[in-house]
Amino acid sequence: EVACRHDKPVRIGVNWGSLDTDLLTRLMDENSTSATPLTAQEVTRSAVVLSALGSAQRAEELGLAHDRIILSAKVSGVQDLIAIYRDLAARCDYPLHLGLTEAGMGSKGVVASTAAMAVLLQEGIGDTIRVSLTPEPGGDRTREVIVAQEILQTMGLRAFTPLVVACPGCGRTTSSYFQELAQSIQSHIRTRMPQWRREYAGVEDMTVAVMGCVVNGPGESRLANIGISLPGTGERAVAPVYEDGEKTVTLKGERIAEEFQELVERYVARRYARLG
């Protein structure tokens, strides 16, 4: 009623950890007498969907406008989330908020959230997303935001920050230097993005390549906006830099990281139009 008075949107969320027990019991009882009974998991999925739709209908009966309602249905299983949101998308036109609840810690939580939401987003299902990760002791909650942004950016749906492409390393790479440079460039970009976003239009679409040997390095670097190909095993201790597909300079010596960082700064200033 408060939202109605102030014309505010409301996200109506269902979580299967606190699902309406009366609704679930009724559906289970009906299913037990069905000629073709569903599994308990399928009945629970149906209960989540019906609970969300029923709550939205009740909100509209109380006066909340149809276009002020957002639905979410949080579960912790990847296949359950996909099935529930496919069903919701087929049954209603409310905006849908995606999120895998209790996804877990570390890489498990990242992989589970990505696996579930990528399928739905690829099918055009979902209007907002939330990545829920159990933080490490003393960890930072901003990790959830970064992962959500990376899911959307990796799928080509949104761009938030320049993408750093880096090779994984193999027998041709002689050290961890390319990994350290990739991390350094990624950190530099994240630090600089608030100012870049204010000053340069489209900079979030930039791709930076940091490659570790001559086999794939030059090709990947040419495909990026700006890229560097570091020397691998048995290769000359030089690092060619490519901008917009063309080799522009070759770096060598002890300051390759600092010099490449400076080149990235110059490229941004030259390539992207200043705002304002």
DARAPE-V720139 format. One line per field, one symbol per residue. phi: phi as a letter, one per 20 degrees, with the letter a starting at -180 (. if undefined). burial: I if it has 16 or more other ideal C-beta (glycine too) atoms within 10 Angstrom, else O. A space follows every 50 residues. Layout:
BEGIN
phi=???
burial=???
END
This chain:
BEGIN
phi=.ffffdldfceeddcffcfgffffffffffffdffcfefgffffgfffff fffffffffffeoffgeddcdccecddgffffffffffffebdfgdeeae elfodlffffffffffffffffendodccbddcfffgmfdffgfffffff ffffemebcdbgeeecffnafeeebefffffffffffffffeggfgffdc fnffefdddcddaefdgffffffefbbcdffdgmeffccfddclndfdad eboedgfffffffffffgfeedffem
burial=OOIOOOOOOIOIIIIIOOIIOOOIOOIOOOIOOOOOOOOOOOIIIIIIII IIIOIIOOIOOOOIOOOIIIIIIIIIIIOIIIIIIOIIIOOIOIOIIIII IOIIOOOOIIOIIIOIIOIIIOOOIIOOIIIIIOOOOOOOOOIIOOIIII IIIOOOOOOOIIIIOIIOOOOIIIOOIIIOIIOIIIOIIOOIOOOIOOII OOIIOIOIIIIIIIIIIIOIIIOIIIIIIIIIOOIOOOIIIIIOOOOOOO IOOOOIIOIIIOIIOOIIOOOIOOOO
END
